[in-house]
Amino acid sequence: MLMRWDPTDIQHFRNDMSRVWNRMRDDWNLDDTKPRTHLHQIENGYMAEFELPGVDPDLVNIEVDEESISVKGTFPASPLEQDKREGEEFQAVVGFPTEIDPESAEAEYKYGLLRVKVYKATGRRKKISISNAAH
């Protein structure tokens, strides 16, 4: 059986595939302006890794609070401009499943990989006594 071909079918298909790809890219964090990130659990804390090849670590801003790490900076510009990420600002935020101690944060940059180590917050407990109240 022959079917009549409609040229707009191809355009609809392309639009559908574009939507699928964009959704997948967002879900999988494949945005080219965001560095790839990895979160690892270590003893008593976490290590967050950010892939920042060619980025000057002195120009990277790292902020840590009880819930997350935020890393901001700019990919280096190149005279060749082959990589579309170059010269663009980036920001990456990694959240933690448990509260951490921001004062424990340590950062190291080596071979294009920024590693930020943080340790879990130690719950400070206070022992209290019950006062003798009249019933």
Secondary structure per residue as TSV (DSSP state, phi and psi in degrees):
chain	resnum	aa	ss	phi	psi
A	1	M	-	360.0	128.9
A	2	L	-	-88.8	139.6
A	3	M	-	-116.8	147.7
A	4	R	-	-75.8	133.4
A	5	W	-	-92.9	130.8
A	6	D	-	-111.3	118.4
A	7	P	T	-60.3	-22.9
A	8	T	H	-73.0	-16.4
A	9	D	H	-60.3	-39.7
A	10	I	H	-63.9	-43.2
A	11	Q	H	-64.1	-41.1
A	12	H	H	-61.6	-42.3
A	13	F	H	-62.2	-44.9
A	14	R	H	-62.0	-42.2
A	15	N	H	-63.0	-42.8
A	16	D	H	-62.4	-44.7
A	17	M	H	-65.7	-36.8
A	18	S	H	-64.1	-42.3
A	19	R	H	-62.7	-42.9
A	20	V	H	-61.8	-46.9
A	21	W	H	-62.4	-44.5
A	22	N	H	-62.5	-41.0
A	23	R	H	-65.3	-42.8
A	24	M	H	-63.4	-42.9
A	25	R	H	-61.6	-41.5
A	26	D	H	-67.4	-44.4
A	27	D	H	-64.8	-35.9
A	28	W	T	-96.2	5.9
A	29	N	T	56.0	51.0
A	30	L	-	-98.3	16.4
A	31	D	-	-63.9	128.1
A	32	D	T	-67.7	-19.2
A	33	T	T	-89.4	1.0
A	34	K	S	-113.1	133.9
A	35	P	-	-69.8	150.4
A	36	R	-	-67.7	140.1
A	37	T	E	-127.9	151.5
A	38	H	E	-140.2	139.9
A	39	L	E	-120.3	125.5
A	40	H	E	-120.2	140.7
A	41	Q	E	-87.3	130.3
A	42	I	E	-118.9	175.8
A	43	E	T	-60.5	121.1
A	44	N	T	63.9	20.3
A	45	G	E	-179.4	-153.2
A	46	Y	E	-140.8	154.8
A	47	M	E	-125.2	121.8
A	48	A	E	-102.8	132.2
A	49	E	E	-116.0	136.8
A	50	F	E	-125.4	124.6
A	51	E	E	-83.6	110.9
A	52	L	-	-132.0	61.1
A	53	P	T	-63.5	131.0
A	54	G	T	81.2	-4.6
A	55	V	-	-81.4	135.2
A	56	D	-	-73.7	116.6
A	57	P	G	-62.2	-22.9
A	58	D	G	-70.7	-16.6
A	59	L	G	-103.9	12.1
A	60	V	-	-100.6	131.5
A	61	N	E	-102.6	122.4
A	62	I	E	-117.1	126.7
A	63	E	E	-123.6	135.2
A	64	V	E	-126.6	132.0
A	65	D	-	-127.4	-170.3
A	66	E	S	-65.7	-19.1
A	67	E	S	-114.2	-21.0
A	68	S	E	-159.2	168.9
A	69	I	E	-118.8	134.9
A	70	S	E	-119.6	129.2
A	71	V	E	-122.0	126.6
A	72	K	E	-129.3	149.1
A	73	G	E	178.4	-164.2
A	74	T	E	-134.8	132.3
A	75	F	-	-67.2	141.6
A	76	P	-	-66.7	142.9
A	77	A	-	-82.2	146.7
A	78	S	-	-124.3	144.1
A	79	P	S	-62.6	-24.7
A	80	L	S	-82.2	-25.4
A	81	E	-	51.6	38.4
A	82	Q	-	-76.5	-32.6
A	83	D	S	-96.9	122.3
A	84	K	T	-69.0	-13.6
A	85	R	T	-75.3	-22.0
A	86	E	T	-63.2	135.0
A	87	G	T	81.2	-3.4
A	88	E	-	-94.1	144.7
A	89	E	E	-75.8	150.2
A	90	F	E	-133.2	157.4
A	91	Q	E	-148.3	135.4
A	92	A	E	-135.1	137.1
A	93	V	E	-125.0	131.5
A	94	V	E	-120.5	124.4
A	95	G	E	-95.6	156.7
A	96	F	-	-111.4	146.4
A	97	P	S	-74.2	-18.5
A	98	T	S	-132.5	162.7
A	99	E	-	-69.0	139.1
A	100	I	E	-118.7	166.6
A	101	D	E	-96.2	106.5
A	102	P	E	-59.6	-28.6
A	103	E	E	-68.2	-17.6
A	104	S	E	-87.6	-1.8
A	105	A	E	-65.1	136.4
A	106	E	E	-133.8	137.9
A	107	A	E	-123.5	143.7
A	108	E	E	-141.1	135.9
A	109	Y	E	-120.8	123.3
A	110	K	E	-151.3	129.7
A	111	Y	T	52.9	40.3
A	112	G	T	80.7	6.8
A	113	L	E	-118.5	119.4
A	114	L	E	-94.0	123.7
A	115	R	E	-115.0	127.0
A	116	V	E	-119.7	119.7
A	117	K	E	-103.3	134.3
A	118	V	E	-136.7	154.6
A	119	Y	E	-115.6	150.4
A	120	K	E	-62.3	146.4
A	121	A	-	-67.8	136.6
A	122	T	-	-90.3	120.3
A	123	G	-	-68.0	114.0
A	124	R	-	-84.7	121.5
A	125	R	-	-105.7	146.3
A	126	K	-	-122.8	128.2
A	127	K	-	-84.6	129.8
A	128	I	-	-122.2	152.9
A	129	S	-	-107.2	157.4
A	130	I	-	-93.7	128.8
A	131	S	-	-78.0	149.1
A	132	N	-	-82.0	98.2
A	133	A	-	-98.2	145.6
A	134	A	-	-71.2	138.5
A	135	H	-	-84.6	360.0
